[in-house]
Amino acid sequence: MFKEPWSDISEYPKEHKFALETELKKELGTNHSLFGKKVNLLAKREDRDDLLLKSGSTFYIVHLTWSGTQESAGYPLVDVFETELELEARLAEDSLYF
């Protein structure tokens, strides 16, 4: 489904998915736009610490810092895609420049 540099999270061992989800929860502060949202982890970008998440019909690309702690306001960075078309354009761009 995903082109390089993105990989479907189902291709990873469950332990790796769990580690990514755990780090995401650690980094999200109470003021972060994703704090408290139920999100599904869909994919990981191989050349960066980016995760592709979905909540409802909205997609998010989050850049983890791997600090292991709650980040300051504005972090981790997140890009929001309201439509699948917007997301597909971003993923195509990522693949083109990979």
N, CA and C of each residue as an Amber inpcrd file, in Angstrom:
protein
   294
   0.8240000  -1.1990000   0.0000000   0.0000000   0.0000000   0.0000000
   0.8680000   1.2630000   0.0000000   1.9170000   1.2580000   0.8000000
   2.7710000   2.4410000   0.9110000   4.0240000   2.2640000   0.0650000
   4.5010000   3.3790000  -0.4890000   5.7460000   3.3810000  -1.2520000
   6.8630000   3.9080000  -0.3620000   8.1030000   3.5280000  -0.7140000
   9.2380000   4.0460000   0.0440000   9.2040000   5.5620000   0.0410000
   9.4960000   6.1870000   1.1270000  10.1540000   5.6820000   2.3210000
   9.2060000   5.2090000   3.4190000   7.9230000   5.0750000   3.1210000
   6.9300000   4.6610000   4.1100000   6.7500000   3.1510000   4.0980000
   6.5400000   2.5840000   5.2860000   6.2680000   1.1550000   5.4220000
   5.0280000   0.9570000   6.2720000   4.1830000   0.0510000   5.8230000
   2.9730000  -0.3000000   6.5580000   3.3720000  -0.8510000   7.9210000
   2.7320000  -0.3810000   8.9600000   3.0880000  -0.7970000  10.3130000
   2.8440000  -2.2890000  10.5200000   1.9510000  -2.8800000   9.7270000
   1.6740000  -4.3150000   9.8700000   2.8690000  -5.1690000   9.4390000
   3.8490000  -4.5660000   8.7680000   5.0550000  -5.2850000   8.3580000
   6.0710000  -5.4080000   9.4920000   5.8250000  -4.7280000  10.5920000
   6.7180000  -4.7450000  11.7420000   6.2220000  -5.7290000  12.7930000
   7.1300000  -6.2080000  13.6400000   6.6850000  -7.0180000  14.7810000
   5.7920000  -6.1750000  15.6950000   4.8710000  -6.8190000  16.3770000
   3.9520000  -6.1080000  17.2780000   4.7030000  -5.3150000  18.3390000
   5.8480000  -5.8310000  18.7700000   6.6410000  -5.1440000  19.7940000
   7.1450000  -3.7870000  19.2900000   7.4850000  -3.7260000  18.0270000
   7.9680000  -2.4600000  17.4570000   6.8250000  -1.4450000  17.3820000
   5.6720000  -1.8970000  16.9510000   4.5000000  -1.0130000  16.9120000
   4.1990000  -0.5010000  18.3170000   4.2440000  -1.3880000  19.2990000
   3.9850000  -1.0050000  20.6800000   4.9990000   0.0410000  21.1490000
   6.2760000  -0.1400000  20.8050000   7.3160000   0.8190000  21.1990000
   7.0610000   2.1950000  20.5870000   6.6430000   2.2290000  19.3280000
   6.3360000   3.5030000  18.6720000   5.1410000   4.1870000  19.3330000
   4.0950000   3.4210000  19.6130000   2.9050000   3.9840000  20.2630000
   3.2320000   4.4810000  21.6650000   4.0750000   3.7530000  22.3740000
   4.4760000   4.1530000  23.7220000   5.2560000   5.4600000  23.6930000
   6.2010000   5.5850000  22.7600000   6.9810000   6.8210000  22.6460000
   6.0780000   8.0020000  22.2860000   5.1400000   7.7790000  21.3860000
   4.2040000   8.8450000  21.0150000   3.4470000   9.3360000  22.2440000
   2.9430000   8.4230000  23.0530000   2.2000000   8.8060000  24.2610000
   3.0820000   9.5770000  25.2350000   4.3470000   9.1740000  25.3550000
   5.2750000   9.8760000  26.2520000   5.5070000  11.3160000  25.8070000
   5.6010000  11.5190000  24.5010000   5.9620000  12.8350000  23.9700000
   4.8050000  13.8280000  23.9150000   3.5720000  13.3430000  23.8470000
   2.4280000  14.2540000  23.6980000   2.1000000  14.9370000  25.0170000
   2.2390000  16.2500000  25.0410000   1.8560000  17.0190000  26.2120000
   0.3660000  17.3250000  26.1910000  -0.1520000  17.7810000  27.3100000
  -1.5850000  18.0580000  27.4200000  -2.0400000  19.1620000  26.4720000
  -1.1260000  19.9960000  26.0150000  -1.4850000  21.0740000  25.0840000
  -1.3300000  20.6800000  23.6190000  -0.8700000  19.4670000  23.3680000
  -0.6750000  19.0220000  21.9850000  -2.0240000  18.6970000  21.3550000
  -2.1570000  18.9910000  20.0720000  -3.4350000  18.7750000  19.3720000
  -3.8580000  17.3120000  19.3390000  -2.9300000  16.3870000  19.4980000
  -3.2780000  14.9650000  19.4800000  -3.4670000  14.3630000  20.8720000
  -3.1960000  15.1470000  21.9070000  -3.3200000  14.6230000  23.2640000
  -4.7500000  14.1440000  23.5250000  -4.8760000  12.9060000  23.9700000
  -6.1810000  12.3480000  24.3090000  -6.9830000  11.8220000  23.1360000
  -6.5030000  12.0190000  21.9140000  -7.2250000  11.5100000  20.7370000
  -6.9330000  10.0290000  20.5520000  -7.9470000   9.3090000  20.1250000
  -7.7530000   7.9100000  19.7560000  -7.2350000   7.9030000  18.3240000
  -6.0070000   7.4400000  18.1530000  -5.3880000   7.4120000  16.8310000
  -4.9560000   5.9890000  16.5000000  -4.9560000   5.6960000  15.2160000
  -4.4670000   4.4110000  14.7270000  -3.1530000   4.6460000  14.0000000
  -2.1460000   3.8800000  14.3690000  -0.8470000   3.9560000  13.7110000
  -0.9130000   3.1500000  12.4250000  -0.6710000   3.8100000  11.2910000
  -0.7770000   3.1630000   9.9830000   0.5750000   2.8100000   9.3740000
   1.5530000   3.7180000   9.5080000   2.8270000   3.5210000   8.8190000
   3.9380000   4.2890000   9.5210000   5.1670000   3.9110000   9.1680000
   6.3640000   4.5710000   9.6790000   7.2390000   4.9420000   8.4900000
   7.8120000   6.1250000   8.5580000   8.7430000   6.5420000   7.5070000
  10.1360000   6.0300000   7.8650000  10.7630000   5.3270000   6.9410000
  12.0240000   4.6370000   7.2100000  13.2260000   5.5550000   7.3800000
  13.2600000   6.6680000   6.6980000  14.4360000   7.5330000   6.7510000
  14.3310000   8.6490000   7.7850000  13.2150000   8.6990000   8.4900000
  13.0010000   9.7170000   9.5230000  12.1700000   9.0950000  10.6290000
  12.0310000   9.8000000  11.7090000  11.2320000   9.3060000  12.8270000
   9.7910000   9.7920000  12.7190000   9.1920000   9.5890000  11.5590000
   7.8240000  10.0350000  11.3090000   6.8550000   8.8650000  11.3670000
   5.6980000   9.1390000  11.9500000   4.6150000   8.1690000  12.0090000
   3.4170000   8.7240000  11.2660000   2.6940000   7.8470000  10.5850000
   1.4400000   8.2110000   9.9400000   0.3150000   7.6690000  10.7990000
  -0.5380000   8.5720000  11.2620000  -1.6460000   8.2280000  12.1410000
  -2.9620000   8.6220000  11.4990000  -4.0350000   7.9850000  11.9750000
  -5.3740000   8.3510000  11.5180000  -6.3020000   8.4040000  12.7200000
  -7.1380000   9.4290000  12.7360000  -8.1810000   9.5650000  13.7430000
  -9.4300000  10.0320000  13.0210000 -10.4620000   9.1940000  13.0270000
 -11.6550000   9.5140000  12.2510000 -11.2870000   9.5420000  10.7860000
 -11.5820000  10.6440000  10.1150000 -11.2400000  10.7680000   8.6940000
 -10.0060000  11.6440000   8.4750000  -9.3480000  12.0300000   9.5560000
  -8.1880000  12.9120000   9.4800000  -6.8970000  12.1150000   9.6430000
  -5.8910000  12.4890000   8.8560000  -4.5840000  11.8410000   8.9110000
  -3.5720000  12.8060000   9.5080000  -2.5710000  12.2440000  10.1780000
  -1.5260000  13.0440000  10.8130000  -0.1690000  12.4070000  10.5370000
   0.8160000  13.2350000  10.2720000   2.1990000  12.7770000  10.2460000
   2.8920000  13.4660000  11.4110000   3.4100000  12.6510000  12.3220000
   4.0360000  13.1440000  13.5450000   5.5200000  12.7950000  13.5150000
   6.3490000  13.7790000  13.8280000   7.7970000  13.5520000  13.8940000
   8.2090000  13.3520000  15.3520000   8.5460000  12.1080000  15.7010000
   8.9840000  11.8110000  17.0630000  10.3890000  12.3580000  17.3070000
  10.6610000  12.7180000  18.5590000  11.9910000  13.1950000  18.9350000
  12.7970000  12.1160000  19.6530000  12.1280000  11.1020000  20.1520000
  12.7480000  10.0110000  20.9110000  13.4460000  10.5190000  22.1680000
  12.8600000  11.5350000  22.7870000  13.3950000  12.0390000  24.0460000
  12.9710000  11.1630000  25.2170000  11.8880000  10.4100000  25.0300000
  11.3930000   9.5560000  26.1040000  10.5980000  10.3040000  27.1540000
  10.3790000  11.6030000  26.9160000   9.6310000  12.4140000  27.8750000
   8.6500000  13.3160000  27.1350000   7.7560000  13.9120000  27.9240000
   6.8030000  14.8590000  27.3450000   7.5660000  16.0380000  26.7670000
   7.1940000  16.4200000  25.5630000   7.8690000  17.5130000  24.8690000
   7.2810000  18.8650000  25.2620000   8.0330000  19.9160000  24.9710000
   7.5410000  21.2670000  25.2070000   6.4710000  21.6000000  24.1720000
   5.7960000  22.7010000  24.3990000   4.6950000  23.1090000  23.5190000
   5.1500000  23.1500000  22.0650000   4.3030000  22.6330000  21.1950000
   4.6030000  22.6360000  19.7720000   5.2970000  21.3850000  19.2700000
   5.6720000  20.5070000  20.1840000   6.3580000  19.2670000  19.8010000
   5.6320000  18.0690000  20.4020000   5.6970000  16.9450000  19.7810000
   6.3250000  16.6950000  18.5010000   5.5770000  17.4030000  17.3680000
   6.3280000  17.7150000  16.3130000   5.7350000  18.3820000  15.1510000
   4.6970000  17.4800000  14.5070000   3.6360000  18.0890000  13.9990000
   2.5670000  17.3110000  13.3700000   2.0530000  18.0540000  12.1390000
   1.8530000  17.3070000  11.0670000   1.2010000  17.8230000   9.8640000
  -0.1680000  17.1700000   9.7860000  -1.1850000  17.9580000   9.4840000
  -2.5660000  17.4800000   9.4570000  -3.0630000  17.4390000   8.0200000
  -3.7480000  16.3490000   7.6760000  -4.3120000  16.1570000   6.3440000
  -5.7880000  15.8230000   6.5030000  -6.6250000  16.7390000   6.0880000
  -8.0710000  16.5820000   6.2690000  -8.6900000  15.5830000   5.2990000
  -8.0200000  15.3460000   4.1740000  -8.5690000  14.4110000   3.1890000
  -7.5030000  13.3980000   2.7770000  -7.9710000  12.2700000   2.2790000
  -7.0600000  11.2480000   1.7820000  -6.2820000  11.7630000   0.5710000
  -6.9130000  12.6210000  -0.2120000  -6.2510000  13.2080000  -1.3790000
  -5.0510000  14.0560000  -0.9610000  -5.2120000  14.8610000   0.0810000
  -4.0980000  15.6630000   0.6020000  -2.9610000  14.7600000   1.0710000
  -3.3250000  13.7020000   1.7780000  -2.3180000  12.7720000   2.2750000
  -1.5910000  12.0930000   1.1240000  -2.3280000  11.6330000   0.1320000
  -1.7160000  10.9550000  -1.0140000  -0.7170000  11.8620000  -1.7260000
  -1.0270000  13.1470000  -1.8210000  -0.0990000  14.0990000  -2.4430000
   1.1910000  14.1840000  -1.6340000   1.0770000  14.2360000  -0.3310000
   2.2640000  14.3030000   0.5360000   3.0920000  13.0250000   0.4270000
   2.4300000  11.8690000   0.4490000   3.1580000  10.6070000   0.3710000
   3.8510000  10.4520000  -0.9810000   3.2020000  10.9160000  -2.0410000
   3.8120000  10.8720000  -3.3760000   5.0480000  11.7650000  -3.4180000
   4.9640000  12.9290000  -2.8000000   6.1080000  13.8450000  -2.7330000
   7.2510000  13.2120000  -1.9430000   6.9190000  12.5830000  -0.8220000
   7.9430000  11.9050000  -0.0190000   8.6530000  10.8430000  -0.8450000
   7.8880000  10.0730000  -1.5980000   8.4460000   8.9980000  -2.4180000
   9.3150000   9.5570000  -3.5440000   8.8670000  10.6390000  -4.1420000
   9.5970000  11.2570000  -5.2470000  10.9830000  11.7270000  -4.8220000
  11.0680000  12.3120000  -3.6320000  12.3260000  12.8900000  -3.1670000
  13.1300000  11.9540000  -2.2760000  12.7060000  10.7090000  -2.1630000
  13.4130000   9.7390000  -1.3170000  14.6650000   9.2430000  -2.0030000
